[in-house]
């Protein structure tokens, strides 16, 4: 099912406002529960998880900064 441009834009906003902070809090909580790893390992875990969250959601964010392709005035 293909989402319209407006739907993708709304979902992107919801994900960035609610989903991303929840994801960040859960990652920090899990890493704190596991104990304090060495700084280099912790850095690479945060970088990897910072990239991993966007991979399954890339179809929603793709083209959001462009003009609406369905707009008849364009």
C-alpha positions, 0 to 999 in steps of 0.5 A, a space after each residue: 500500500 502506497 502512502 500519499 505525500 500528505 500521509 507520509 509527511 504526517 507520519 514523518 512528523 509523528 515519528 520525529 516528535 513521538 517515536 524518535 524520543 521514545 527510541 532514544 530513551 529506550 536505547 539509553 535505558 537498555 545501555 544503562 541496564 547493561 552496565 557502562 561499556 568502554 567509551 569507544 564501544 558505547 560510541 559505536 553502539 550509539 552510532 549504529 543504533 542511530 542509523 538503524 532506526 531510520 532504515 525501516 522508515 526510509 520510505 516514509 522520509 523519502 521525498 518529504 522535503 520536495 514539493 508535493 508531486 500530487 499538487 495540480 498547481 505545480 
